[in-house]
């Protein structure tokens, strides 16, 4: 079970700094940072530590199993961005 970023993300990059495995992209210094409206979690690199969810001020990050029904599609959106 990976964590998933939803559209409530304010792209403040706080979660990126807290990620133990660097699974969240883009980072502030990556070229794509200015092209996207949020950050995304690589489900293959996420170790389910929850650091990102606890630090997120906008409440945009959920464990995949806890995604609200209306946000469930963001699991695929996160994975698609990474691939």
Biopython code that builds the backbone (N, CA, C, O; Angstrom):
import numpy as np
from Bio.PDB.StructureBuilder import StructureBuilder

atoms = [
    (1, "UNK", "N", (0.846, -1.181, 0.000)),
    (1, "UNK", "CA", (0.000, 0.000, 0.000)),
    (1, "UNK", "C", (0.887, 1.239, 0.000)),
    (1, "UNK", "O", (1.645, 1.464, 0.944)),
    (2, "UNK", "N", (0.796, 2.022, -1.031)),
    (2, "UNK", "CA", (1.553, 3.271, -1.116)),
    (2, "UNK", "C", (0.658, 4.434, -0.698)),
    (2, "UNK", "O", (-0.557, 4.288, -0.564)),
    (3, "UNK", "N", (1.267, 5.556, -0.500)),
    (3, "UNK", "CA", (0.516, 6.786, -0.258)),
    (3, "UNK", "C", (0.257, 7.453, -1.599)),
    (3, "UNK", "O", (0.970, 7.221, -2.576)),
    (4, "UNK", "N", (-0.783, 8.289, -1.629)),
    (4, "UNK", "CA", (-1.243, 8.905, -2.867)),
    (4, "UNK", "C", (-1.503, 10.386, -2.621)),
    (4, "UNK", "O", (-2.116, 10.755, -1.619)),
    (5, "UNK", "N", (-1.040, 11.228, -3.531)),
    (5, "UNK", "CA", (-1.307, 12.666, -3.465)),
    (5, "UNK", "C", (-2.540, 12.958, -4.316)),
    (5, "UNK", "O", (-2.673, 12.457, -5.432)),
    (6, "UNK", "N", (-3.428, 13.768, -3.774)),
    (6, "UNK", "CA", (-4.662, 14.133, -4.474)),
    (6, "UNK", "C", (-4.614, 15.599, -4.915)),
    (6, "UNK", "O", (-3.614, 16.288, -4.715)),
    (7, "UNK", "N", (-5.696, 16.054, -5.506)),
    (7, "UNK", "CA", (-5.755, 17.408, -6.054)),
    (7, "UNK", "C", (-5.797, 18.515, -5.009)),
    (7, "UNK", "O", (-5.800, 19.691, -5.374)),
    (8, "UNK", "N", (-5.829, 18.187, -3.752)),
    (8, "UNK", "CA", (-5.762, 19.215, -2.707)),
    (8, "UNK", "C", (-4.329, 19.698, -2.491)),
    (8, "UNK", "O", (-4.087, 20.613, -1.704)),
    (9, "UNK", "N", (-3.393, 19.082, -3.189)),
    (9, "UNK", "CA", (-1.974, 19.427, -3.072)),
    (9, "UNK", "C", (-1.736, 20.891, -3.470)),
    (9, "UNK", "O", (-2.233, 21.367, -4.491)),
    (10, "UNK", "N", (-0.971, 21.577, -2.639)),
    (10, "UNK", "CA", (-0.622, 22.972, -2.926)),
    (10, "UNK", "C", (0.792, 23.098, -3.487)),
    (10, "UNK", "O", (1.285, 24.206, -3.696)),
    (11, "UNK", "N", (1.443, 21.954, -3.731)),
    (11, "UNK", "CA", (2.787, 21.907, -4.304)),
    (11, "UNK", "C", (3.760, 22.812, -3.551)),
    (11, "UNK", "O", (4.469, 23.629, -4.140)),
    (12, "UNK", "N", (3.768, 22.638, -2.219)),
    (12, "UNK", "CA", (4.695, 23.409, -1.398)),
    (12, "UNK", "C", (6.008, 22.665, -1.150)),
    (12, "UNK", "O", (6.934, 23.216, -0.556)),
    (13, "UNK", "N", (6.084, 21.416, -1.606)),
    (13, "UNK", "CA", (7.278, 20.575, -1.546)),
    (13, "UNK", "C", (7.697, 20.190, -0.129)),
    (13, "UNK", "O", (8.791, 19.656, 0.059)),
    (14, "UNK", "N", (6.861, 20.446, 0.864)),
    (14, "UNK", "CA", (7.174, 20.044, 2.235)),
    (14, "UNK", "C", (7.267, 18.526, 2.330)),
    (14, "UNK", "O", (8.170, 17.994, 2.977)),
    (15, "UNK", "N", (6.343, 17.838, 1.692)),
    (15, "UNK", "CA", (6.345, 16.378, 1.733)),
    (15, "UNK", "C", (7.569, 15.788, 1.046)),
    (15, "UNK", "O", (8.073, 14.742, 1.455)),
    (16, "UNK", "N", (8.040, 16.452, 0.016)),
    (16, "UNK", "CA", (9.219, 15.973, -0.709)),
    (16, "UNK", "C", (10.408, 15.906, 0.247)),
    (16, "UNK", "O", (11.173, 14.942, 0.229)),
    (17, "UNK", "N", (10.555, 16.919, 1.066)),
    (17, "UNK", "CA", (11.665, 16.965, 2.013)),
    (17, "UNK", "C", (11.537, 15.896, 3.098)),
    (17, "UNK", "O", (12.546, 15.446, 3.641)),
    (18, "UNK", "N", (10.329, 15.492, 3.413)),
    (18, "UNK", "CA", (10.097, 14.498, 4.459)),
    (18, "UNK", "C", (10.156, 13.065, 3.965)),
    (18, "UNK", "O", (10.201, 12.142, 4.779)),
    (19, "UNK", "N", (10.158, 12.854, 2.673)),
    (19, "UNK", "CA", (10.115, 11.498, 2.120)),
    (19, "UNK", "C", (11.428, 10.763, 2.366)),
    (19, "UNK", "O", (12.496, 11.227, 1.967)),
    (20, "UNK", "N", (11.336, 9.619, 3.024)),
    (20, "UNK", "CA", (12.521, 8.836, 3.379)),
    (20, "UNK", "C", (13.174, 8.169, 2.173)),
    (20, "UNK", "O", (14.361, 7.846, 2.216)),
    (21, "UNK", "N", (12.418, 7.959, 1.102)),
    (21, "UNK", "CA", (12.960, 7.231, -0.048)),
    (21, "UNK", "C", (12.993, 8.056, -1.327)),
    (21, "UNK", "O", (13.265, 7.512, -2.397)),
    (22, "UNK", "N", (12.728, 9.331, -1.244)),
    (22, "UNK", "CA", (12.718, 10.203, -2.421)),
    (22, "UNK", "C", (11.729, 9.711, -3.468)),
    (22, "UNK", "O", (12.005, 9.747, -4.667)),
    (23, "UNK", "N", (10.567, 9.249, -2.998)),
    (23, "UNK", "CA", (9.529, 8.700, -3.881)),
    (23, "UNK", "C", (8.585, 9.763, -4.419)),
    (23, "UNK", "O", (7.729, 9.460, -5.249)),
    (24, "UNK", "N", (8.724, 10.998, -3.964)),
    (24, "UNK", "CA", (7.799, 12.062, -4.363)),
    (24, "UNK", "C", (8.465, 12.959, -5.397)),
    (24, "UNK", "O", (9.581, 13.441, -5.206)),
    (25, "UNK", "N", (7.746, 13.169, -6.504)),
    (25, "UNK", "CA", (8.261, 13.974, -7.619)),
    (25, "UNK", "C", (7.161, 14.847, -8.197)),
    (25, "UNK", "O", (5.985, 14.518, -8.042)),
    (26, "UNK", "N", (7.490, 15.917, -8.840)),
    (26, "UNK", "CA", (8.842, 16.417, -9.006)),
    (26, "UNK", "C", (9.334, 17.108, -7.741)),
    (26, "UNK", "O", (8.535, 17.567, -6.925)),
    (27, "UNK", "N", (10.627, 17.178, -7.588)),
    (27, "UNK", "CA", (11.202, 17.982, -6.526)),
    (27, "UNK", "C", (11.203, 19.426, -7.026)),
    (27, "UNK", "O", (11.002, 19.676, -8.215)),
    (28, "UNK", "N", (11.424, 20.348, -6.141)),
    (28, "UNK", "CA", (11.384, 21.761, -6.517)),
    (28, "UNK", "C", (12.405, 22.119, -7.591)),
    (28, "UNK", "O", (12.193, 23.054, -8.363)),
    (29, "UNK", "N", (13.509, 21.380, -7.644)),
    (29, "UNK", "CA", (14.547, 21.712, -8.621)),
    (29, "UNK", "C", (14.477, 20.890, -9.910)),
    (29, "UNK", "O", (15.331, 21.056, -10.781)),
    (30, "UNK", "N", (13.492, 20.018, -10.051)),
    (30, "UNK", "CA", (13.330, 19.268, -11.295)),
    (30, "UNK", "C", (12.631, 20.145, -12.340)),
    (30, "UNK", "O", (11.767, 20.949, -11.991)),
    (31, "UNK", "N", (12.994, 19.998, -13.605)),
    (31, "UNK", "CA", (12.393, 20.816, -14.662)),
    (31, "UNK", "C", (10.863, 20.759, -14.710)),
    (31, "UNK", "O", (10.221, 21.762, -15.020)),
    (32, "UNK", "N", (10.277, 19.608, -14.408)),
    (32, "UNK", "CA", (8.824, 19.469, -14.484)),
    (32, "UNK", "C", (8.082, 20.164, -13.349)),
    (32, "UNK", "O", (6.854, 20.252, -13.387)),
    (33, "UNK", "N", (8.786, 20.653, -12.354)),
    (33, "UNK", "CA", (8.142, 21.262, -11.187)),
    (33, "UNK", "C", (7.219, 22.418, -11.568)),
    (33, "UNK", "O", (6.161, 22.594, -10.963)),
    (34, "UNK", "N", (7.606, 23.187, -12.547)),
    (34, "UNK", "CA", (6.785, 24.315, -12.974)),
    (34, "UNK", "C", (5.654, 23.944, -13.909)),
    (34, "UNK", "O", (4.783, 24.766, -14.195)),
    (35, "UNK", "N", (5.661, 22.706, -14.387)),
    (35, "UNK", "CA", (4.671, 22.273, -15.375)),
    (35, "UNK", "C", (3.470, 21.544, -14.786)),
    (35, "UNK", "O", (2.483, 21.327, -15.489)),
    (36, "UNK", "N", (3.532, 21.166, -13.526)),
    (36, "UNK", "CA", (2.456, 20.381, -12.923)),
    (36, "UNK", "C", (1.816, 21.140, -11.773)),
    (36, "UNK", "O", (2.420, 22.043, -11.194)),
    (37, "UNK", "N", (0.593, 20.764, -11.452)),
    (37, "UNK", "CA", (-0.133, 21.457, -10.393)),
    (37, "UNK", "C", (0.016, 20.802, -9.028)),
    (37, "UNK", "O", (-0.435, 21.351, -8.022)),
    (38, "UNK", "N", (0.649, 19.626, -8.986)),
    (38, "UNK", "CA", (0.827, 18.930, -7.721)),
    (38, "UNK", "C", (2.055, 18.034, -7.812)),
    (38, "UNK", "O", (2.672, 17.910, -8.870)),
    (39, "UNK", "N", (2.400, 17.412, -6.686)),
    (39, "UNK", "CA", (3.454, 16.409, -6.691)),
    (39, "UNK", "C", (2.805, 15.029, -6.724)),
    (39, "UNK", "O", (1.601, 14.895, -6.507)),
    (40, "UNK", "N", (3.611, 14.007, -6.997)),
    (40, "UNK", "CA", (3.100, 12.650, -7.161)),
    (40, "UNK", "C", (4.015, 11.678, -6.423)),
    (40, "UNK", "O", (5.215, 11.919, -6.292)),
    (41, "UNK", "N", (3.442, 10.585, -5.945)),
    (41, "UNK", "CA", (4.218, 9.573, -5.229)),
    (41, "UNK", "C", (4.385, 8.344, -6.104)),
    (41, "UNK", "O", (3.421, 7.821, -6.663)),
    (42, "UNK", "N", (5.632, 7.892, -6.211)),
    (42, "UNK", "CA", (5.934, 6.675, -6.947)),
    (42, "UNK", "C", (5.524, 5.490, -6.070)),
    (42, "UNK", "O", (6.140, 5.262, -5.029)),
    (43, "UNK", "N", (4.512, 4.740, -6.462)),
    (43, "UNK", "CA", (4.037, 3.644, -5.612)),
    (43, "UNK", "C", (5.059, 2.525, -5.450)),
    (43, "UNK", "O", (4.989, 1.767, -4.483)),
    (44, "UNK", "N", (5.996, 2.407, -6.369)),
    (44, "UNK", "CA", (7.016, 1.366, -6.274)),
    (44, "UNK", "C", (8.146, 1.735, -5.313)),
    (44, "UNK", "O", (8.858, 0.857, -4.825)),
    (45, "UNK", "N", (8.309, 3.012, -5.045)),
    (45, "UNK", "CA", (9.361, 3.463, -4.142)),
    (45, "UNK", "C", (8.858, 3.836, -2.757)),
    (45, "UNK", "O", (9.648, 3.937, -1.818)),
    (46, "UNK", "N", (7.569, 4.037, -2.618)),
    (46, "UNK", "CA", (6.971, 4.417, -1.335)),
    (46, "UNK", "C", (7.072, 3.242, -0.361)),
    (46, "UNK", "O", (6.701, 2.117, -0.695)),
    (47, "UNK", "N", (7.573, 3.510, 0.836)),
    (47, "UNK", "CA", (7.696, 2.460, 1.851)),
    (47, "UNK", "C", (6.595, 2.557, 2.906)),
    (47, "UNK", "O", (6.677, 1.905, 3.947)),
    (48, "UNK", "N", (5.595, 3.342, 2.653)),
    (48, "UNK", "CA", (4.423, 3.456, 3.527)),
    (48, "UNK", "C", (4.747, 3.967, 4.927)),
    (48, "UNK", "O", (4.117, 3.556, 5.901)),
    (49, "UNK", "N", (5.714, 4.849, 5.028)),
    (49, "UNK", "CA", (6.086, 5.367, 6.345)),
    (49, "UNK", "C", (5.090, 6.395, 6.864)),
    (49, "UNK", "O", (4.940, 6.567, 8.074)),
    (50, "UNK", "N", (4.406, 7.083, 5.941)),
    (50, "UNK", "CA", (3.407, 8.069, 6.337)),
    (50, "UNK", "C", (3.952, 9.440, 6.677)),
    (50, "UNK", "O", (3.185, 10.330, 7.044)),
    (51, "UNK", "N", (5.263, 9.634, 6.563)),
    (51, "UNK", "CA", (5.837, 10.953, 6.868)),
    (51, "UNK", "C", (5.185, 12.057, 6.051)),
    (51, "UNK", "O", (4.893, 13.134, 6.570)),
    (52, "UNK", "N", (4.960, 11.790, 4.786)),
    (52, "UNK", "CA", (4.392, 12.806, 3.896)),
    (52, "UNK", "C", (2.974, 13.203, 4.332)),
    (52, "UNK", "O", (2.627, 14.384, 4.333)),
    (53, "UNK", "N", (2.177, 12.226, 4.694)),
    (53, "UNK", "CA", (0.786, 12.500, 5.071)),
    (53, "UNK", "C", (0.701, 13.294, 6.366)),
    (53, "UNK", "O", (-0.155, 14.168, 6.507)),
    (54, "UNK", "N", (1.581, 12.996, 7.306)),
    (54, "UNK", "CA", (1.515, 13.701, 8.586)),
    (54, "UNK", "C", (2.001, 15.137, 8.482)),
    (54, "UNK", "O", (1.598, 15.980, 9.283)),
    (55, "UNK", "N", (2.861, 15.433, 7.510)),
    (55, "UNK", "CA", (3.418, 16.786, 7.374)),
    (55, "UNK", "C", (2.614, 17.663, 6.405)),
    (55, "UNK", "O", (2.782, 18.882, 6.397)),
    (56, "UNK", "N", (1.751, 17.060, 5.597)),
    (56, "UNK", "CA", (1.028, 17.801, 4.563)),
    (56, "UNK", "C", (-0.002, 18.763, 5.174)),
    (56, "UNK", "O", (-0.972, 18.315, 5.786)),
    (57, "UNK", "N", (0.197, 20.079, 5.015)),
    (57, "UNK", "CA", (-0.728, 21.044, 5.615)),
    (57, "UNK", "C", (-2.099, 21.102, 4.928)),
    (57, "UNK", "O", (-3.065, 21.590, 5.516)),
    (58, "UNK", "N", (-2.186, 20.610, 3.697)),
    (58, "UNK", "CA", (-3.464, 20.681, 2.985)),
    (58, "UNK", "C", (-4.259, 19.380, 3.065)),
    (58, "UNK", "O", (-5.365, 19.302, 2.530)),
    (59, "UNK", "N", (-3.716, 18.363, 3.723)),
    (59, "UNK", "CA", (-4.422, 17.092, 3.844)),
    (59, "UNK", "C", (-4.635, 16.403, 2.507)),
    (59, "UNK", "O", (-5.658, 15.754, 2.293)),
    (60, "UNK", "N", (-3.678, 16.543, 1.616)),
    (60, "UNK", "CA", (-3.814, 16.026, 0.250)),
    (60, "UNK", "C", (-3.311, 14.601, 0.080)),
    (60, "UNK", "O", (-3.480, 14.012, -0.988)),
    (61, "UNK", "N", (-2.696, 14.034, 1.114)),
    (61, "UNK", "CA", (-2.052, 12.733, 0.970)),
    (61, "UNK", "C", (-2.764, 11.690, 1.822)),
    (61, "UNK", "O", (-3.028, 11.899, 3.007)),
    (62, "UNK", "N", (-3.067, 10.570, 1.190)),
    (62, "UNK", "CA", (-3.775, 9.471, 1.848)),
    (62, "UNK", "C", (-3.063, 8.156, 1.582)),
    (62, "UNK", "O", (-2.406, 7.992, 0.554)),
    (63, "UNK", "N", (-3.196, 7.215, 2.518)),
    (63, "UNK", "CA", (-2.803, 5.838, 2.225)),
    (63, "UNK", "C", (-3.755, 5.350, 1.144)),
    (63, "UNK", "O", (-4.935, 5.698, 1.161)),
    (64, "UNK", "N", (-3.267, 4.560, 0.216)),
    (64, "UNK", "CA", (-4.090, 4.112, -0.914)),
    (64, "UNK", "C", (-5.389, 3.465, -0.443)),
    (64, "UNK", "O", (-6.440, 3.676, -1.050)),
    (65, "UNK", "N", (-5.330, 2.688, 0.619)),
    (65, "UNK", "CA", (-6.531, 2.015, 1.129)),
    (65, "UNK", "C", (-7.510, 2.971, 1.795)),
    (65, "UNK", "O", (-8.666, 2.612, 2.019)),
    (66, "UNK", "N", (-7.064, 4.182, 2.113)),
    (66, "UNK", "CA", (-7.915, 5.157, 2.797)),
    (66, "UNK", "C", (-8.385, 6.290, 1.898)),
    (66, "UNK", "O", (-8.997, 7.246, 2.374)),
    (67, "UNK", "N", (-8.107, 6.193, 0.607)),
    (67, "UNK", "CA", (-8.542, 7.249, -0.322)),
    (67, "UNK", "C", (-10.060, 7.356, -0.313)),
    (67, "UNK", "O", (-10.746, 6.338, -0.415)),
    (68, "UNK", "N", (-10.598, 8.559, -0.195)),
    (68, "UNK", "CA", (-12.049, 8.730, -0.327)),
    (68, "UNK", "C", (-12.476, 8.272, -1.729)),
    (68, "UNK", "O", (-11.695, 8.356, -2.677)),
    (69, "UNK", "N", (-13.685, 7.801, -1.849)),
    (69, "UNK", "CA", (-14.178, 7.263, -3.124)),
    (69, "UNK", "C", (-14.020, 8.262, -4.266)),
    (69, "UNK", "O", (-13.681, 7.878, -5.386)),
    (70, "UNK", "N", (-14.262, 9.536, -3.989)),
    (70, "UNK", "CA", (-14.168, 10.536, -5.054)),
    (70, "UNK", "C", (-12.720, 10.896, -5.408)),
    (70, "UNK", "O", (-12.487, 11.660, -6.345)),
    (71, "UNK", "N", (-11.757, 10.355, -4.672)),
    (71, "UNK", "CA", (-10.339, 10.618, -4.938)),
    (71, "UNK", "C", (-9.587, 9.348, -5.357)),
    (71, "UNK", "O", (-8.377, 9.392, -5.579)),
    (72, "UNK", "N", (-10.284, 8.235, -5.465)),
    (72, "UNK", "CA", (-9.649, 6.949, -5.756)),
    (72, "UNK", "C", (-8.855, 6.964, -7.058)),
    (72, "UNK", "O", (-7.837, 6.281, -7.174)),
    (73, "UNK", "N", (-9.313, 7.732, -8.026)),
    (73, "UNK", "CA", (-8.620, 7.783, -9.318)),
    (73, "UNK", "C", (-7.221, 8.401, -9.231)),
    (73, "UNK", "O", (-6.432, 8.272, -10.167)),
    (74, "UNK", "N", (-6.913, 9.061, -8.131)),
    (74, "UNK", "CA", (-5.585, 9.658, -7.995)),
    (74, "UNK", "C", (-4.486, 8.621, -7.796)),
    (74, "UNK", "O", (-3.314, 8.937, -8.006)),
    (75, "UNK", "N", (-4.819, 7.407, -7.401)),
    (75, "UNK", "CA", (-3.809, 6.352, -7.307)),
    (75, "UNK", "C", (-3.230, 6.095, -8.695)),
    (75, "UNK", "O", (-2.014, 5.983, -8.854)),
    (76, "UNK", "N", (-4.088, 6.003, -9.683)),
    (76, "UNK", "CA", (-3.633, 5.783, -11.066)),
    (76, "UNK", "C", (-2.926, 7.011, -11.609)),
    (76, "UNK", "O", (-1.958, 6.882, -12.358)),
    (77, "UNK", "N", (-3.386, 8.191, -11.250)),
    (77, "UNK", "CA", (-2.764, 9.434, -11.727)),
    (77, "UNK", "C", (-1.335, 9.536, -11.200)),
    (77, "UNK", "O", (-0.427, 9.908, -11.945)),
    (78, "UNK", "N", (-1.127, 9.210, -9.924)),
    (78, "UNK", "CA", (0.224, 9.249, -9.348)),
    (78, "UNK", "C", (1.134, 8.262, -10.065)),
    (78, "UNK", "O", (2.250, 8.612, -10.450)),
    (79, "UNK", "N", (0.664, 7.027, -10.247)),
    (79, "UNK", "CA", (1.476, 5.999, -10.909)),
    (79, "UNK", "C", (1.767, 6.377, -12.356)),
    (79, "UNK", "O", (2.873, 6.153, -12.848)),
    (80, "UNK", "N", (0.784, 6.945, -13.034)),
    (80, "UNK", "CA", (0.971, 7.333, -14.432)),
    (80, "UNK", "C", (2.014, 8.432, -14.576)),
    (80, "UNK", "O", (2.814, 8.409, -15.512)),
    (81, "UNK", "N", (2.014, 9.390, -13.663)),
    (81, "UNK", "CA", (3.010, 10.471, -13.745)),
    (81, "UNK", "C", (4.426, 9.907, -13.641)),
    (81, "UNK", "O", (5.331, 10.357, -14.344)),
    (82, "UNK", "N", (4.610, 8.948, -12.785)),
    (82, "UNK", "CA", (5.924, 8.376, -12.564)),
    (82, "UNK", "C", (6.379, 7.566, -13.774)),
    (82, "UNK", "O", (7.558, 7.582, -14.126)),
    (83, "UNK", "N", (5.458, 6.868, -14.401)),
    (83, "UNK", "CA", (5.817, 6.023, -15.540)),
    (83, "UNK", "C", (5.773, 6.855, -16.774)),
    (83, "UNK", "O", (6.040, 6.354, -17.866)),
]
sb = StructureBuilder()
sb.init_structure("model")
sb.init_model(0)
sb.init_chain("A")
sb.init_seg("    ")
for serial, (resi, resn, name, xyz) in enumerate(atoms, 1):
    if name == "N":
        sb.init_residue(resn, " ", resi, " ")
    sb.init_atom(name, np.array(xyz, "f"), 0.0, 1.0, " ", f" {name:<3s}", serial, name[0])
structure = sb.get_structure()
